[in-house]
């Protein structure tokens, strides 16, 4: 079977998985309530803002950190929002596992500079 065919089969399998179905169900539940949707969106935007700053080695203000913690406490006590985040995490975990497995399989064909061994060992 061709690799592309397997990729399409994998995509179908993911869409049919219980984890993905639960994610879609919880996503629709969040979207059906404007206040839950707004709260989750604010939380996710603040998370991305902080992650981006961390990747750029920028200092994160105490105010931004406290705002994220405040939003997280609201999300974590809301059953609908918490269910959505848990379902999102499970789907992300599956996708990350798949990426890791594929990455391990092709690590020998990665361009120079991306292989595991350091230049010093050459």
C-alpha positions as CSV (number, residue, x, y, z in Angstrom):
1,X,0.0,0.0,0.0
2,X,1.3,3.5,-0.9
3,X,2.3,5.9,1.9
4,X,-0.4,8.4,0.7
5,X,-3.1,5.7,0.9
6,X,-2.0,4.9,4.5
7,X,-2.0,8.6,5.4
8,X,-5.6,8.9,4.2
9,X,-6.5,5.7,6.1
10,X,-4.9,7.1,9.2
11,X,-6.9,10.4,8.8
12,X,-10.1,8.4,8.5
13,X,-9.2,6.3,11.5
14,X,-8.5,9.4,13.6
15,X,-11.8,11.0,12.6
16,X,-13.6,7.8,13.6
17,X,-11.8,7.5,16.9
18,X,-13.7,7.9,20.2
19,X,-11.3,10.6,21.2
20,X,-11.9,12.7,18.1
21,X,-15.7,12.2,18.3
22,X,-15.6,13.3,21.9
23,X,-13.6,16.3,21.0
24,X,-16.1,17.4,18.3
25,X,-19.0,16.8,20.7
26,X,-17.4,18.9,23.4
27,X,-16.5,21.6,20.9
28,X,-20.1,21.9,19.7
29,X,-21.2,22.1,23.3
30,X,-18.8,25.0,24.0
31,X,-19.8,26.8,20.8
32,X,-23.5,26.5,21.7
33,X,-23.0,28.7,24.8
34,X,-21.6,32.2,24.0
35,X,-20.2,32.8,27.5
36,X,-18.3,29.4,27.6
37,X,-17.1,30.1,24.0
38,X,-15.8,33.6,25.0
39,X,-14.2,32.3,28.2
40,X,-12.3,29.5,26.4
41,X,-11.3,31.8,23.6
42,X,-9.8,34.3,26.0
43,X,-8.0,31.5,27.9
44,X,-6.5,30.1,24.7
45,X,-5.5,33.5,23.3
46,X,-3.7,34.3,26.6
47,X,-2.0,30.9,26.5
48,X,-0.8,31.5,22.9
49,X,0.4,35.0,23.8
50,X,2.5,33.6,26.7
51,X,3.8,30.6,24.6
52,X,4.9,32.9,21.8
53,X,6.7,35.2,24.3
54,X,8.5,32.2,25.8
55,X,9.6,31.0,22.3
56,X,11.0,34.4,21.6
57,X,12.7,34.5,25.0
58,X,10.7,37.5,26.0
59,X,10.0,38.3,29.7
60,X,6.4,37.5,30.7
61,X,5.0,40.1,33.0
62,X,3.5,39.1,36.4
63,X,0.2,40.7,35.2
64,X,0.0,38.4,32.2
65,X,0.8,35.3,34.2
66,X,-1.8,36.2,36.8
67,X,-4.4,36.8,34.1
68,X,-3.7,33.3,32.6
69,X,-4.0,31.8,36.1
70,X,-7.3,33.6,36.6
71,X,-8.7,32.4,33.3
72,X,-7.5,28.9,34.0
73,X,-9.3,28.8,37.3
74,X,-12.5,29.9,35.6
75,X,-12.1,27.3,32.9
76,X,-11.2,24.5,35.3
77,X,-14.3,24.9,37.4
78,X,-16.6,25.0,34.4
79,X,-17.5,21.4,33.5
80,X,-18.2,22.2,29.8
81,X,-14.9,24.1,29.3
82,X,-12.9,21.5,31.2
83,X,-14.4,18.7,29.2
84,X,-13.5,20.5,26.0
85,X,-9.9,21.1,27.1
86,X,-9.5,17.4,28.2
87,X,-10.9,16.2,24.8
88,X,-8.6,18.6,23.0
89,X,-5.6,17.4,24.9
90,X,-6.4,13.7,24.1
91,X,-6.6,14.5,20.3
92,X,-3.4,16.5,20.5
93,X,-1.7,13.6,22.4
94,X,-2.7,11.2,19.6
95,X,-1.4,13.5,16.9
96,X,1.8,14.1,18.7
97,X,2.4,10.4,19.2
98,X,1.8,9.9,15.4
99,X,4.3,12.7,14.6
100,X,6.9,11.2,16.9
101,X,6.5,7.7,15.4
102,X,6.8,9.1,11.8
103,X,9.7,11.4,12.9
104,X,11.6,8.4,14.4
105,X,11.0,6.4,11.1
106,X,12.5,9.1,8.9
107,X,15.2,10.6,11.1
108,X,17.9,9.0,9.0
109,X,16.8,11.0,5.9
110,X,16.6,14.4,7.6
111,X,18.7,17.2,6.1
112,X,22.2,17.8,7.7
113,X,21.8,19.7,10.9
114,X,18.6,18.0,12.0
115,X,20.0,14.6,12.9
116,X,20.4,13.6,16.5
117,X,24.2,13.4,16.6
118,X,26.1,16.6,17.0
119,X,28.6,18.0,14.6
120,X,31.4,17.4,17.1
121,X,30.9,13.6,16.7
122,X,31.7,13.8,12.9
